[in-house]
Structures are given as structure tokens and as C-alpha cells.
Amino acid sequence: MSKVVKIVKMSEQKSDFEFWQTRTVAERLSALEEIRAEYHGKDYESQRGLQRVLKISKLE
């Protein structure tokens, strides 16, 4: 796959909103999940769930 760069004026650039309106709900959610995973990093999956805290108390 070759990389392509296209230079356009800001006034000629289409909006992101128009682009995403042409995509299905599933495609939009998939893109959102990719962004979320990238934001949280690769180790996010290992940290899923609630944090557990253990406290040991002596009986009196």
C-alpha cells in the first residue's frame, strides 16, 4: 500500500462530521474503540475491572 498525501486549502477541506455521517454505526463504534484503546495504552486490557484493596486487621 502506498502512502498518499493530498494538500488542500482549509476552505476546500470537507468536514469530519460529513465523513462520519457516511459511515455505519458499527464502523463509527469500531473507530471509537480503536481511539479509546490507543489512548489508554496497550496494557489497558490487563487493568480492566475494579481495583481491589486488601487490608489485614488484628482481632481484639
PDBQT receptor file of N, H, CA, C and O in Angstrom, charges set to zero:
ATOM      1  N   MET A   1       0.847  -1.165   0.000  1.00  0.00    +0.000 N 
ATOM      2  CA  MET A   1       0.000   0.000   0.000  1.00  0.00    +0.000 C 
ATOM      3  C   MET A   1       0.896   1.232   0.000  1.00  0.00    +0.000 C 
ATOM      4  O   MET A   1       1.793   1.351   0.834  1.00  0.00    +0.000 OA
ATOM      5  N   SER A   2       0.657   2.133  -0.919  1.00  0.00    +0.000 N 
ATOM      6  H   SER A   2      -0.072   2.036  -1.596  1.00  0.00    +0.000 HD
ATOM      7  CA  SER A   2       1.470   3.347  -0.976  1.00  0.00    +0.000 C 
ATOM      8  C   SER A   2       0.808   4.466  -0.186  1.00  0.00    +0.000 C 
ATOM      9  O   SER A   2      -0.418   4.562  -0.134  1.00  0.00    +0.000 OA
ATOM     10  N   LYS A   3       1.624   5.302   0.424  1.00  0.00    +0.000 N 
ATOM     11  H   LYS A   3       2.620   5.223   0.382  1.00  0.00    +0.000 HD
ATOM     12  CA  LYS A   3       1.114   6.427   1.202  1.00  0.00    +0.000 C 
ATOM     13  C   LYS A   3       0.833   7.587   0.257  1.00  0.00    +0.000 C 
ATOM     14  O   LYS A   3       1.612   7.860  -0.656  1.00  0.00    +0.000 OA
ATOM     15  N   VAL A   4      -0.278   8.261   0.485  1.00  0.00    +0.000 N 
ATOM     16  H   VAL A   4      -0.911   8.039   1.227  1.00  0.00    +0.000 HD
ATOM     17  CA  VAL A   4      -0.678   9.368  -0.371  1.00  0.00    +0.000 C 
ATOM     18  C   VAL A   4      -0.916  10.596   0.496  1.00  0.00    +0.000 C 
ATOM     19  O   VAL A   4      -1.580  10.519   1.530  1.00  0.00    +0.000 OA
ATOM     20  N   VAL A   5      -0.372  11.723   0.069  1.00  0.00    +0.000 N 
ATOM     21  H   VAL A   5       0.167  11.786  -0.771  1.00  0.00    +0.000 HD
ATOM     22  CA  VAL A   5      -0.585  12.991   0.762  1.00  0.00    +0.000 C 
ATOM     23  C   VAL A   5      -1.258  13.936  -0.216  1.00  0.00    +0.000 C 
ATOM     24  O   VAL A   5      -0.803  14.105  -1.347  1.00  0.00    +0.000 OA
ATOM     25  N   LYS A   6      -2.342  14.549   0.227  1.00  0.00    +0.000 N 
ATOM     26  H   LYS A   6      -2.712  14.412   1.146  1.00  0.00    +0.000 HD
ATOM     27  CA  LYS A   6      -3.057  15.499  -0.619  1.00  0.00    +0.000 C 
ATOM     28  C   LYS A   6      -3.133  16.824   0.128  1.00  0.00    +0.000 C 
ATOM     29  O   LYS A   6      -3.624  16.872   1.256  1.00  0.00    +0.000 OA
ATOM     30  N   ILE A   7      -2.655  17.888  -0.485  1.00  0.00    +0.000 N 
ATOM     31  H   ILE A   7      -2.255  17.849  -1.401  1.00  0.00    +0.000 HD
ATOM     32  CA  ILE A   7      -2.661  19.208   0.140  1.00  0.00    +0.000 C 
ATOM     33  C   ILE A   7      -3.846  19.993  -0.408  1.00  0.00    +0.000 C 
ATOM     34  O   ILE A   7      -3.996  20.152  -1.619  1.00  0.00    +0.000 OA
ATOM     35  N   VAL A   8      -4.688  20.482   0.507  1.00  0.00    +0.000 N 
ATOM     36  H   VAL A   8      -4.566  20.352   1.491  1.00  0.00    +0.000 HD
ATOM     37  CA  VAL A   8      -5.861  21.263   0.114  1.00  0.00    +0.000 C 
ATOM     38  C   VAL A   8      -5.944  22.513   0.976  1.00  0.00    +0.000 C 
ATOM     39  O   VAL A   8      -5.364  22.568   2.061  1.00  0.00    +0.000 OA
ATOM     40  N   LYS A   9      -6.660  23.508   0.495  1.00  0.00    +0.000 N 
ATOM     41  H   LYS A   9      -7.131  23.463  -0.386  1.00  0.00    +0.000 HD
ATOM     42  CA  LYS A   9      -6.894  24.720   1.276  1.00  0.00    +0.000 C 
ATOM     43  C   LYS A   9      -7.930  24.407   2.342  1.00  0.00    +0.000 C 
ATOM     44  O   LYS A   9      -8.787  23.543   2.154  1.00  0.00    +0.000 OA
ATOM     45  N   MET A  10      -7.848  25.116   3.462  1.00  0.00    +0.000 N 
ATOM     46  H   MET A  10      -7.153  25.818   3.615  1.00  0.00    +0.000 HD
ATOM     47  CA  MET A  10      -8.799  24.880   4.557  1.00  0.00    +0.000 C 
ATOM     48  C   MET A  10     -10.237  25.075   4.093  1.00  0.00    +0.000 C 
ATOM     49  O   MET A  10     -11.133  24.355   4.535  1.00  0.00    +0.000 OA
ATOM     50  N   SER A  11     -10.464  26.031   3.215  1.00  0.00    +0.000 N 
ATOM     51  H   SER A  11      -9.737  26.615   2.856  1.00  0.00    +0.000 HD
ATOM     52  CA  SER A  11     -11.825  26.293   2.739  1.00  0.00    +0.000 C 
ATOM     53  C   SER A  11     -12.352  25.165   1.855  1.00  0.00    +0.000 C 
ATOM     54  O   SER A  11     -13.565  25.017   1.706  1.00  0.00    +0.000 OA
ATOM     55  N   GLU A  12     -11.458  24.368   1.267  1.00  0.00    +0.000 N 
ATOM     56  H   GLU A  12     -10.472  24.488   1.388  1.00  0.00    +0.000 HD
ATOM     57  CA  GLU A  12     -11.857  23.265   0.394  1.00  0.00    +0.000 C 
ATOM     58  C   GLU A  12     -11.946  21.930   1.130  1.00  0.00    +0.000 C 
ATOM     59  O   GLU A  12     -12.430  20.944   0.574  1.00  0.00    +0.000 OA
ATOM     60  N   GLN A  13     -11.484  21.897   2.367  1.00  0.00    +0.000 N 
ATOM     61  H   GLN A  13     -11.091  22.698   2.818  1.00  0.00    +0.000 HD
ATOM     62  CA  GLN A  13     -11.447  20.660   3.135  1.00  0.00    +0.000 C 
ATOM     63  C   GLN A  13     -12.849  20.277   3.602  1.00  0.00    +0.000 C 
ATOM     64  O   GLN A  13     -13.583  21.116   4.125  1.00  0.00    +0.000 OA
ATOM     65  N   LYS A  14     -13.218  19.018   3.414  1.00  0.00    +0.000 N 
ATOM     66  H   LYS A  14     -12.622  18.337   2.989  1.00  0.00    +0.000 HD
ATOM     67  CA  LYS A  14     -14.511  18.531   3.895  1.00  0.00    +0.000 C 
ATOM     68  C   LYS A  14     -14.452  18.359   5.408  1.00  0.00    +0.000 C 
ATOM     69  O   LYS A  14     -13.384  18.142   5.979  1.00  0.00    +0.000 OA
ATOM     70  N   SER A  15     -15.589  18.457   6.035  1.00  0.00    +0.000 N 
ATOM     71  H   SER A  15     -16.458  18.634   5.571  1.00  0.00    +0.000 HD
ATOM     72  CA  SER A  15     -15.622  18.326   7.493  1.00  0.00    +0.000 C 
ATOM     73  C   SER A  15     -15.597  16.859   7.910  1.00  0.00    +0.000 C 
ATOM     74  O   SER A  15     -16.039  15.982   7.167  1.00  0.00    +0.000 OA
ATOM     75  N   ASP A  16     -15.078  16.608   9.099  1.00  0.00    +0.000 N 
ATOM     76  H   ASP A  16     -14.719  17.321   9.703  1.00  0.00    +0.000 HD
ATOM     77  CA  ASP A  16     -15.073  15.252   9.643  1.00  0.00    +0.000 C 
ATOM     78  C   ASP A  16     -16.496  14.766   9.879  1.00  0.00    +0.000 C 
ATOM     79  O   ASP A  16     -16.792  13.583   9.715  1.00  0.00    +0.000 OA
ATOM     80  N   PHE A  17     -17.372  15.685  10.264  1.00  0.00    +0.000 N 
ATOM     81  H   PHE A  17     -17.132  16.646  10.398  1.00  0.00    +0.000 HD
ATOM     82  CA  PHE A  17     -18.764  15.319  10.532  1.00  0.00    +0.000 C 
ATOM     83  C   PHE A  17     -19.401  14.702   9.294  1.00  0.00    +0.000 C 
ATOM     84  O   PHE A  17     -20.077  13.678   9.391  1.00  0.00    +0.000 OA
ATOM     85  N   GLU A  18     -19.195  15.308   8.144  1.00  0.00    +0.000 N 
ATOM     86  H   GLU A  18     -18.646  16.140   8.065  1.00  0.00    +0.000 HD
ATOM     87  CA  GLU A  18     -19.756  14.767   6.899  1.00  0.00    +0.000 C 
ATOM     88  C   GLU A  18     -19.207  13.371   6.620  1.00  0.00    +0.000 C 
ATOM     89  O   GLU A  18     -19.945  12.480   6.199  1.00  0.00    +0.000 OA
ATOM     90  N   PHE A  19     -17.916  13.185   6.854  1.00  0.00    +0.000 N 
ATOM     91  H   PHE A  19     -17.316  13.909   7.196  1.00  0.00    +0.000 HD
ATOM     92  CA  PHE A  19     -17.300  11.879   6.617  1.00  0.00    +0.000 C 
ATOM     93  C   PHE A  19     -17.934  10.807   7.500  1.00  0.00    +0.000 C 
ATOM     94  O   PHE A  19     -18.319   9.744   7.014  1.00  0.00    +0.000 OA
ATOM     95  N   TRP A  20     -18.041  11.093   8.809  1.00  0.00    +0.000 N 
ATOM     96  H   TRP A  20     -17.728  11.957   9.204  1.00  0.00    +0.000 HD
ATOM     97  CA  TRP A  20     -18.551  10.085   9.736  1.00  0.00    +0.000 C 
ATOM     98  C   TRP A  20     -20.041   9.824   9.553  1.00  0.00    +0.000 C 
ATOM     99  O   TRP A  20     -20.525   8.756   9.926  1.00  0.00    +0.000 OA
ATOM    100  N   GLN A  21     -20.767  10.765   8.995  1.00  0.00    +0.000 N 
ATOM    101  H   GLN A  21     -20.374  11.633   8.692  1.00  0.00    +0.000 HD
ATOM    102  CA  GLN A  21     -22.183  10.538   8.719  1.00  0.00    +0.000 C 
ATOM    103  C   GLN A  21     -22.376   9.531   7.589  1.00  0.00    +0.000 C 
ATOM    104  O   GLN A  21     -23.443   8.928   7.471  1.00  0.00    +0.000 OA
ATOM    105  N   THR A  22     -21.348   9.346   6.755  1.00  0.00    +0.000 N 
ATOM    106  H   THR A  22     -20.482   9.836   6.851  1.00  0.00    +0.000 HD
ATOM    107  CA  THR A  22     -21.443   8.366   5.671  1.00  0.00    +0.000 C 
ATOM    108  C   THR A  22     -21.094   6.956   6.141  1.00  0.00    +0.000 C 
ATOM    109  O   THR A  22     -21.268   5.999   5.387  1.00  0.00    +0.000 OA
ATOM    110  N   ARG A  23     -20.608   6.811   7.364  1.00  0.00    +0.000 N 
ATOM    111  H   ARG A  23     -20.466   7.588   7.976  1.00  0.00    +0.000 HD
ATOM    112  CA  ARG A  23     -20.215   5.507   7.909  1.00  0.00    +0.000 C 
ATOM    113  C   ARG A  23     -21.361   4.891   8.700  1.00  0.00    +0.000 C 
ATOM    114  O   ARG A  23     -22.232   5.596   9.210  1.00  0.00    +0.000 OA
ATOM    115  N   THR A  24     -21.345   3.569   8.794  1.00  0.00    +0.000 N 
ATOM    116  H   THR A  24     -20.637   2.996   8.379  1.00  0.00    +0.000 HD
ATOM    117  CA  THR A  24     -22.371   2.876   9.573  1.00  0.00    +0.000 C 
ATOM    118  C   THR A  24     -22.087   3.057  11.059  1.00  0.00    +0.000 C 
ATOM    119  O   THR A  24     -20.992   3.455  11.457  1.00  0.00    +0.000 OA
ATOM    120  N   VAL A  25     -23.086   2.758  11.861  1.00  0.00    +0.000 N 
ATOM    121  H   VAL A  25     -23.976   2.434  11.538  1.00  0.00    +0.000 HD
ATOM    122  CA  VAL A  25     -22.921   2.851  13.312  1.00  0.00    +0.000 C 
ATOM    123  C   VAL A  25     -21.807   1.917  13.772  1.00  0.00    +0.000 C 
ATOM    124  O   VAL A  25     -21.000   2.285  14.626  1.00  0.00    +0.000 OA
ATOM    125  N   ALA A  26     -21.760   0.716  13.212  1.00  0.00    +0.000 N 
ATOM    126  H   ALA A  26     -22.415   0.417  12.519  1.00  0.00    +0.000 HD
ATOM    127  CA  ALA A  26     -20.726  -0.257  13.592  1.00  0.00    +0.000 C 
ATOM    128  C   ALA A  26     -19.329   0.273  13.265  1.00  0.00    +0.000 C 
ATOM    129  O   ALA A  26     -18.406   0.105  14.062  1.00  0.00    +0.000 OA
ATOM    130  N   GLU A  27     -19.165   0.910  12.104  1.00  0.00    +0.000 N 
ATOM    131  H   GLU A  27     -19.916   1.046  11.457  1.00  0.00    +0.000 HD
ATOM    132  CA  GLU A  27     -17.860   1.460  11.728  1.00  0.00    +0.000 C 
ATOM    133  C   GLU A  27     -17.460   2.604  12.661  1.00  0.00    +0.000 C 
ATOM    134  O   GLU A  27     -16.291   2.728  13.026  1.00  0.00    +0.000 OA
ATOM    135  N   ARG A  28     -18.423   3.434  13.045  1.00  0.00    +0.000 N 
ATOM    136  H   ARG A  28     -19.373   3.333  12.749  1.00  0.00    +0.000 HD
ATOM    137  CA  ARG A  28     -18.129   4.544  13.957  1.00  0.00    +0.000 C 
ATOM    138  C   ARG A  28     -17.724   4.026  15.332  1.00  0.00    +0.000 C 
ATOM    139  O   ARG A  28     -16.781   4.533  15.939  1.00  0.00    +0.000 OA
ATOM    140  N   LEU A  29     -18.440   3.014  15.821  1.00  0.00    +0.000 N 
ATOM    141  H   LEU A  29     -19.206   2.602  15.327  1.00  0.00    +0.000 HD
ATOM    142  CA  LEU A  29     -18.103   2.445  17.128  1.00  0.00    +0.000 C 
ATOM    143  C   LEU A  29     -16.746   1.750  17.100  1.00  0.00    +0.000 C 
ATOM    144  O   LEU A  29     -15.990   1.814  18.069  1.00  0.00    +0.000 OA
ATOM    145  N   SER A  30     -16.443   1.093  15.996  1.00  0.00    +0.000 N 
ATOM    146  H   SER A  30     -17.058   1.042  15.209  1.00  0.00    +0.000 HD
ATOM    147  CA  SER A  30     -15.146   0.431  15.852  1.00  0.00    +0.000 C 
ATOM    148  C   SER A  30     -14.013   1.458  15.888  1.00  0.00    +0.000 C 
ATOM    149  O   SER A  30     -12.992   1.234  16.538  1.00  0.00    +0.000 OA
ATOM    150  N   ALA A  31     -14.189   2.569  15.200  1.00  0.00    +0.000 N 
ATOM    151  H   ALA A  31     -15.018   2.751  14.672  1.00  0.00    +0.000 HD
ATOM    152  CA  ALA A  31     -13.178   3.627  15.205  1.00  0.00    +0.000 C 
ATOM    153  C   ALA A  31     -13.033   4.223  16.602  1.00  0.00    +0.000 C 
ATOM    154  O   ALA A  31     -11.922   4.509  17.047  1.00  0.00    +0.000 OA
ATOM    155  N   LEU A  32     -14.146   4.408  17.284  1.00  0.00    +0.000 N 
ATOM    156  H   LEU A  32     -15.049   4.176  16.922  1.00  0.00    +0.000 HD
ATOM    157  CA  LEU A  32     -14.114   4.936  18.645  1.00  0.00    +0.000 C 
ATOM    158  C   LEU A  32     -13.363   3.997  19.579  1.00  0.00    +0.000 C 
ATOM    159  O   LEU A  32     -12.590   4.447  20.424  1.00  0.00    +0.000 OA
ATOM    160  N   GLU A  33     -13.586   2.693  19.430  1.00  0.00    +0.000 N 
ATOM    161  H   GLU A  33     -14.214   2.327  18.744  1.00  0.00    +0.000 HD
ATOM    162  CA  GLU A  33     -12.901   1.698  20.259  1.00  0.00    +0.000 C 
ATOM    163  C   GLU A  33     -11.393   1.723  20.000  1.00  0.00    +0.000 C 
ATOM    164  O   GLU A  33     -10.603   1.587  20.934  1.00  0.00    +0.000 OA
ATOM    165  N   GLU A  34     -10.991   1.897  18.738  1.00  0.00    +0.000 N 
ATOM    166  H   GLU A  34     -11.633   2.007  17.979  1.00  0.00    +0.000 HD
ATOM    167  CA  GLU A  34      -9.563   1.995  18.413  1.00  0.00    +0.000 C 
ATOM    168  C   GLU A  34      -8.932   3.212  19.078  1.00  0.00    +0.000 C 
ATOM    169  O   GLU A  34      -7.832   3.126  19.624  1.00  0.00    +0.000 OA
ATOM    170  N   ILE A  35      -9.626   4.343  19.033  1.00  0.00    +0.000 N 
ATOM    171  H   ILE A  35     -10.520   4.413  18.590  1.00  0.00    +0.000 HD
ATOM    172  CA  ILE A  35      -9.116   5.568  19.652  1.00  0.00    +0.000 C 
ATOM    173  C   ILE A  35      -9.007   5.387  21.159  1.00  0.00    +0.000 C 
ATOM    174  O   ILE A  35      -8.018   5.797  21.766  1.00  0.00    +0.000 OA
ATOM    175  N   ARG A  36     -10.021   4.774  21.767  1.00  0.00    +0.000 N 
ATOM    176  H   ARG A  36     -10.825   4.441  21.274  1.00  0.00    +0.000 HD
ATOM    177  CA  ARG A  36     -10.018   4.554  23.214  1.00  0.00    +0.000 C 
ATOM    178  C   ARG A  36      -8.864   3.650  23.622  1.00  0.00    +0.000 C 
ATOM    179  O   ARG A  36      -8.163   3.933  24.594  1.00  0.00    +0.000 OA
ATOM    180  N   ALA A  37      -8.664   2.564  22.882  1.00  0.00    +0.000 N 
ATOM    181  H   ALA A  37      -9.233   2.334  22.092  1.00  0.00    +0.000 HD
ATOM    182  CA  ALA A  37      -7.584   1.623  23.198  1.00  0.00    +0.000 C 
ATOM    183  C   ALA A  37      -6.219   2.297  23.047  1.00  0.00    +0.000 C 
ATOM    184  O   ALA A  37      -5.321   2.066  23.857  1.00  0.00    +0.000 OA
ATOM    185  N   GLU A  38      -6.061   3.120  22.023  1.00  0.00    +0.000 N 
ATOM    186  H   GLU A  38      -6.791   3.307  21.365  1.00  0.00    +0.000 HD
ATOM    187  CA  GLU A  38      -4.795   3.824  21.823  1.00  0.00    +0.000 C 
ATOM    188  C   GLU A  38      -4.556   4.827  22.945  1.00  0.00    +0.000 C 
ATOM    189  O   GLU A  38      -3.424   4.979  23.406  1.00  0.00    +0.000 OA
ATOM    190  N   TYR A  39      -5.593   5.505  23.384  1.00  0.00    +0.000 N 
ATOM    191  H   TYR A  39      -6.512   5.382  23.010  1.00  0.00    +0.000 HD
ATOM    192  CA  TYR A  39      -5.474   6.497  24.456  1.00  0.00    +0.000 C 
ATOM    193  C   TYR A  39      -5.057   5.844  25.769  1.00  0.00    +0.000 C 
ATOM    194  O   TYR A  39      -4.215   6.377  26.492  1.00  0.00    +0.000 OA
ATOM    195  N   HIS A  40      -5.645   4.688  26.076  1.00  0.00    +0.000 N 
ATOM    196  H   HIS A  40      -6.329   4.255  25.489  1.00  0.00    +0.000 HD
ATOM    197  CA  HIS A  40      -5.364   4.019  27.345  1.00  0.00    +0.000 C 
ATOM    198  C   HIS A  40      -4.096   3.170  27.297  1.00  0.00    +0.000 C 
ATOM    199  O   HIS A  40      -3.626   2.720  28.342  1.00  0.00    +0.000 OA
ATOM    200  N   GLY A  41      -3.551   2.950  26.151  1.00  0.00    +0.000 N 
ATOM    201  H   GLY A  41      -3.932   3.316  25.303  1.00  0.00    +0.000 HD
ATOM    202  CA  GLY A  41      -2.314   2.187  26.028  1.00  0.00    +0.000 C 
ATOM    203  C   GLY A  41      -2.576   0.703  25.874  1.00  0.00    +0.000 C 
ATOM    204  O   GLY A  41      -3.706   0.231  25.997  1.00  0.00    +0.000 OA
ATOM    205  N   LYS A  42      -1.507  -0.017  25.602  1.00  0.00    +0.000 N 
ATOM    206  H   LYS A  42      -0.589   0.365  25.503  1.00  0.00    +0.000 HD
ATOM    207  CA  LYS A  42      -1.613  -1.447  25.328  1.00  0.00    +0.000 C 
ATOM    208  C   LYS A  42      -1.912  -2.265  26.571  1.00  0.00    +0.000 C 
ATOM    209  O   LYS A  42      -2.506  -3.338  26.465  1.00  0.00    +0.000 OA
ATOM    210  N   ASP A  43      -1.517  -1.792  27.745  1.00  0.00    +0.000 N 
ATOM    211  H   ASP A  43      -1.034  -0.920  27.832  1.00  0.00    +0.000 HD
ATOM    212  CA  ASP A  43      -1.714  -2.570  28.965  1.00  0.00    +0.000 C 
ATOM    213  C   ASP A  43      -3.084  -2.336  29.593  1.00  0.00    +0.000 C 
ATOM    214  O   ASP A  43      -3.334  -2.803  30.704  1.00  0.00    +0.000 OA
ATOM    215  N   TYR A  44      -3.969  -1.629  28.914  1.00  0.00    +0.000 N 
ATOM    216  H   TYR A  44      -3.767  -1.249  28.011  1.00  0.00    +0.000 HD
ATOM    217  CA  TYR A  44      -5.298  -1.351  29.458  1.00  0.00    +0.000 C 
ATOM    218  C   TYR A  44      -6.077  -2.637  29.725  1.00  0.00    +0.000 C 
ATOM    219  O   TYR A  44      -6.784  -2.742  30.727  1.00  0.00    +0.000 OA
ATOM    220  N   GLU A  45      -5.949  -3.602  28.840  1.00  0.00    +0.000 N 
ATOM    221  H   GLU A  45      -5.375  -3.517  28.026  1.00  0.00    +0.000 HD
ATOM    222  CA  GLU A  45      -6.708  -4.850  28.988  1.00  0.00    +0.000 C 
ATOM    223  C   GLU A  45      -6.354  -5.575  30.284  1.00  0.00    +0.000 C 
ATOM    224  O   GLU A  45      -7.215  -6.211  30.892  1.00  0.00    +0.000 OA
ATOM    225  N   SER A  46      -5.094  -5.485  30.711  1.00  0.00    +0.000 N 
ATOM    226  H   SER A  46      -4.395  -4.969  30.218  1.00  0.00    +0.000 HD
ATOM    227  CA  SER A  46      -4.693  -6.177  31.934  1.00  0.00    +0.000 C 
ATOM    228  C   SER A  46      -5.192  -5.461  33.183  1.00  0.00    +0.000 C 
ATOM    229  O   SER A  46      -5.176  -6.043  34.268  1.00  0.00    +0.000 OA
ATOM    230  N   GLN A  47      -5.635  -4.212  33.054  1.00  0.00    +0.000 N 
ATOM    231  H   GLN A  47      -5.648  -3.740  32.173  1.00  0.00    +0.000 HD
ATOM    232  CA  GLN A  47      -6.095  -3.439  34.199  1.00  0.00    +0.000 C 
ATOM    233  C   GLN A  47      -7.616  -3.306  34.232  1.00  0.00    +0.000 C 
ATOM    234  O   GLN A  47      -8.146  -2.504  35.001  1.00  0.00    +0.000 OA
ATOM    235  N   ARG A  48      -8.307  -4.062  33.428  1.00  0.00    +0.000 N 
ATOM    236  H   ARG A  48      -7.876  -4.714  32.804  1.00  0.00    +0.000 HD
ATOM    237  CA  ARG A  48      -9.753  -3.957  33.346  1.00  0.00    +0.000 C 
ATOM    238  C   ARG A  48     -10.395  -4.396  34.661  1.00  0.00    +0.000 C 
ATOM    239  O   ARG A  48      -9.920  -5.335  35.300  1.00  0.00    +0.000 OA
ATOM    240  N   GLY A  49     -11.455  -3.733  35.062  1.00  0.00    +0.000 N 
ATOM    241  H   GLY A  49     -11.841  -2.970  34.543  1.00  0.00    +0.000 HD
ATOM    242  CA  GLY A  49     -12.194  -4.098  36.264  1.00  0.00    +0.000 C 
ATOM    243  C   GLY A  49     -11.902  -3.163  37.419  1.00  0.00    +0.000 C 
ATOM    244  O   GLY A  49     -11.136  -2.208  37.288  1.00  0.00    +0.000 OA
ATOM    245  N   LEU A  50     -12.515  -3.446  38.532  1.00  0.00    +0.000 N 
ATOM    246  H   LEU A  50     -13.137  -4.221  38.637  1.00  0.00    +0.000 HD
ATOM    247  CA  LEU A  50     -12.340  -2.620  39.713  1.00  0.00    +0.000 C 
ATOM    248  C   LEU A  50     -11.045  -2.975  40.432  1.00  0.00    +0.000 C 
ATOM    249  O   LEU A  50     -10.618  -4.130  40.442  1.00  0.00    +0.000 OA
ATOM    250  N   GLN A  51     -10.435  -1.974  41.024  1.00  0.00    +0.000 N 
ATOM    251  H   GLN A  51     -10.782  -1.036  41.015  1.00  0.00    +0.000 HD
ATOM    252  CA  GLN A  51      -9.220  -2.201  41.799  1.00  0.00    +0.000 C 
ATOM    253  C   GLN A  51      -9.613  -2.827  43.134  1.00  0.00    +0.000 C 
ATOM    254  O   GLN A  51     -10.574  -2.394  43.769  1.00  0.00    +0.000 OA
ATOM    255  N   ARG A  52      -8.880  -3.833  43.550  1.00  0.00    +0.000 N 
ATOM    256  H   ARG A  52      -8.099  -4.186  43.034  1.00  0.00    +0.000 HD
ATOM    257  CA  ARG A  52      -9.159  -4.499  44.822  1.00  0.00    +0.000 C 
ATOM    258  C   ARG A  52      -8.151  -4.044  45.866  1.00  0.00    +0.000 C 
ATOM    259  O   ARG A  52      -6.965  -3.885  45.577  1.00  0.00    +0.000 OA
ATOM    260  N   VAL A  53      -8.637  -3.840  47.071  1.00  0.00    +0.000 N 
ATOM    261  H   VAL A  53      -9.601  -3.969  47.306  1.00  0.00    +0.000 HD
ATOM    262  CA  VAL A  53      -7.779  -3.421  48.174  1.00  0.00    +0.000 C 
ATOM    263  C   VAL A  53      -7.906  -4.453  49.279  1.00  0.00    +0.000 C 
ATOM    264  O   VAL A  53      -9.014  -4.844  49.647  1.00  0.00    +0.000 OA
ATOM    265  N   LEU A  54      -6.781  -4.891  49.804  1.00  0.00    +0.000 N 
ATOM    266  H   LEU A  54      -5.881  -4.574  49.505  1.00  0.00    +0.000 HD
ATOM    267  CA  LEU A  54      -6.769  -5.878  50.878  1.00  0.00    +0.000 C 
ATOM    268  C   LEU A  54      -6.215  -5.216  52.124  1.00  0.00    +0.000 C 
ATOM    269  O   LEU A  54      -5.148  -4.603  52.087  1.00  0.00    +0.000 OA
ATOM    270  N   LYS A  55      -6.935  -5.337  53.219  1.00  0.00    +0.000 N 
ATOM    271  H   LYS A  55      -7.802  -5.834  53.249  1.00  0.00    +0.000 HD
ATOM    272  CA  LYS A  55      -6.484  -4.768  54.481  1.00  0.00    +0.000 C 
ATOM    273  C   LYS A  55      -6.598  -5.856  55.542  1.00  0.00    +0.000 C 
ATOM    274  O   LYS A  55      -7.658  -6.458  55.713  1.00  0.00    +0.000 OA
ATOM    275  N   ILE A  56      -5.509  -6.104  56.248  1.00  0.00    +0.000 N 
ATOM    276  H   ILE A  56      -4.647  -5.615  56.110  1.00  0.00    +0.000 HD
ATOM    277  CA  ILE A  56      -5.495  -7.120  57.299  1.00  0.00    +0.000 C 
ATOM    278  C   ILE A  56      -5.582  -6.411  58.639  1.00  0.00    +0.000 C 
ATOM    279  O   ILE A  56      -4.783  -5.524  58.940  1.00  0.00    +0.000 OA
ATOM    280  N   SER A  57      -6.549  -6.808  59.429  1.00  0.00    +0.000 N 
ATOM    281  H   SER A  57      -7.197  -7.529  59.184  1.00  0.00    +0.000 HD
ATOM    282  CA  SER A  57      -6.750  -6.201  60.756  1.00  0.00    +0.000 C 
ATOM    283  C   SER A  57      -6.588  -7.269  61.825  1.00  0.00    +0.000 C 
ATOM    284  O   SER A  57      -6.933  -8.432  61.615  1.00  0.00    +0.000 OA
ATOM    285  N   LYS A  58      -6.063  -6.862  62.970  1.00  0.00    +0.000 N 
ATOM    286  H   LYS A  58      -5.784  -5.918  63.140  1.00  0.00    +0.000 HD
ATOM    287  CA  LYS A  58      -5.947  -7.786  64.100  1.00  0.00    +0.000 C 
ATOM    288  C   LYS A  58      -7.256  -7.796  64.873  1.00  0.00    +0.000 C 
ATOM    289  O   LYS A  58      -7.893  -6.759  65.059  1.00  0.00    +0.000 OA
ATOM    290  N   LEU A  59      -7.646  -8.986  65.322  1.00  0.00    +0.000 N 
ATOM    291  H   LEU A  59      -7.128  -9.828  65.171  1.00  0.00    +0.000 HD
ATOM    292  CA  LEU A  59      -8.839  -9.106  66.156  1.00  0.00    +0.000 C 
ATOM    293  C   LEU A  59      -8.483  -8.733  67.585  1.00  0.00    +0.000 C 
ATOM    294  O   LEU A  59      -7.414  -9.097  68.074  1.00  0.00    +0.000 OA
ATOM    295  N   GLU A  60      -9.348  -8.027  68.242  1.00  0.00    +0.000 N 
ATOM    296  H   GLU A  60     -10.216  -7.730  67.844  1.00  0.00    +0.000 HD
ATOM    297  CA  GLU A  60      -9.096  -7.640  69.634  1.00  0.00    +0.000 C 
ATOM    298  C   GLU A  60     -10.031  -8.354  70.569  1.00  0.00    +0.000 C 
ATOM    299  O   GLU A  60      -9.965  -8.153  71.782  1.00  0.00    +0.000 OA
TER     300      GLU A  60
